[in-house]
Amino acid sequence: MLSNENISANHLDIGVGTGYFLDKCEFPSTTPKLTLLDLNLNSLESCAKRVYRYKPAIHVGNVLKPLDISETYDSVGLSYLLHCLPGTMRDKAIVFQNIKTVLNPNGGVFGTTILGKGVSRNPMAQVLMGIYNSFGIFSNTHDKLSDLEFILKENFRTCSTHMVGCVAFFTGHL
Ligand SMILES: C[S@@+](CC[C@H](N)C(=O)[O-])C[C@H]1O[C@@H](n2cnc3c(N)ncnc32)[C@H](O)[C@@H]1O
């Protein structure tokens, strides 16, 4: 699992939702330093409860704005977040620019996002993605792999992507 390979014992998770995937991660320590950041306090509280065993710190914040966090991290996770953010994939480069301000030297970012362009989707996925985009739940109609690769290369010394269906798995390291 991508998360297990990339998560560190000093980790910031952004866009935590219910914490389902974070809860399943295997940290390289039983006592990681874990910080959760999300726009939504309910999501933060629900995720923090789920991973209470790590005693996480929580921050309400917007990853599209400069991050008001004084700590720095060895890894930052963005699981299923980018496709929820407004704008084109190129506009979403601001996320990586903001994250770099809280990454330690040699730190890395990893995550997943659902692409809406240049991927094959079955009819059900096409309908659902259309509905989610029309309600503003997703904003990924124009998100394509080449743009994700462009913004990763623009911000990180090394990066990788691979596709599983219409989900892009990615990493970037300083
Ligand atoms: C689809 S959920 C991701 C769930 C979780 N990471 C997972 O993999 O199960 C998206 C989350 O991103 C948060 N979010 C959306 N826009 C955000 C932003 N601009 N800054 C920070 N969090 C944001 C939402 O509140 C929500 O909790």
The ligand as a MOL file (V3000), in Angstrom:
LIG
                    3D

  0  0  0     0  0            999 V3000
M  V30 BEGIN CTAB
M  V30 COUNTS 27 29 0 0 0
M  V30 BEGIN ATOM
M  V30 1 C -12.9990 12.9050 0.2190 0
M  V30 2 S -12.5190 13.4800 1.7940 0 CHG=1
M  V30 3 C -10.9600 12.6620 1.9860 0
M  V30 4 C -11.0420 11.5470 2.9700 0
M  V30 5 C -9.8130 10.8890 3.5020 0
M  V30 6 N -8.5630 11.5720 3.2430 0
M  V30 7 C -9.7580 9.4520 3.0030 0
M  V30 8 O -8.8860 9.1400 2.1980 0
M  V30 9 O -10.6030 8.6620 3.4190 0 CHG=-1
M  V30 10 C -11.9980 15.1330 1.5250 0
M  V30 11 C -11.6820 15.8990 2.8010 0
M  V30 12 O -10.9900 17.0790 2.4300 0
M  V30 13 C -11.4750 18.1560 3.1960 0
M  V30 14 N -11.2150 19.3890 2.4310 0
M  V30 15 C -11.8620 19.8340 1.3320 0
M  V30 16 N -11.3290 20.9860 0.8980 0
M  V30 17 C -10.2960 21.2710 1.7440 0
M  V30 18 C -9.3530 22.3360 1.8170 0
M  V30 19 N -9.3690 23.3470 0.9400 0
M  V30 20 N -8.4390 22.3280 2.8210 0
M  V30 21 C -8.4230 21.3260 3.7250 0
M  V30 22 N -9.2990 20.2810 3.7030 0
M  V30 23 C -10.2210 20.2520 2.7270 0
M  V30 24 C -12.9430 17.8390 3.4140 0
M  V30 25 O -13.4680 18.5300 4.5380 0
M  V30 26 C -12.8980 16.3230 3.5990 0
M  V30 27 O -12.7080 15.9810 4.9530 0
M  V30 END ATOM
M  V30 BEGIN BOND
M  V30 1 1 1 2
M  V30 2 1 2 3
M  V30 3 1 2 10
M  V30 4 1 3 4
M  V30 5 1 4 5
M  V30 6 1 5 6
M  V30 7 1 5 7
M  V30 8 2 7 8
M  V30 9 1 7 9
M  V30 10 1 10 11
M  V30 11 1 11 12
M  V30 12 1 11 26
M  V30 13 1 12 13
M  V30 14 1 13 14
M  V30 15 1 13 24
M  V30 16 1 14 15
M  V30 17 1 14 23
M  V30 18 2 15 16
M  V30 19 1 16 17
M  V30 20 1 17 18
M  V30 21 2 17 23
M  V30 22 1 18 19
M  V30 23 2 18 20
M  V30 24 1 20 21
M  V30 25 2 21 22
M  V30 26 1 22 23
M  V30 27 1 24 25
M  V30 28 1 24 26
M  V30 29 1 26 27
M  V30 END BOND
M  V30 END CTAB
M  END
